[in-house]
Amino acid sequence: MIIILKENPEAKQMNDLSAWLQEQGVELHATKGLHQTILGLIGDTSRIDIDLIKQMDIVDDVKRVQE
């Protein structure tokens, strides 16, 4: 799963999202670009509610990646 954050996400919101995702049992890899931050999730993301993540203020888009 890939989570694309809006430009300049608030640090507290990003930390809260990262902590919650790690509690879900996935490994998190953040890539920070000039205008966007992308979170790559490694592991079983099938139990993570994609609609819940899309509703978060700092999230621009969410993409499921399958093998």
Secondary structure, DSSP 8 states (H G I E B T S, - for coil): -EEEE-SS--HHHHHHHHHHHHHTT-EEEEEE-SS-EEEEEES--TTS-HHHHHTSTTEEEEE----
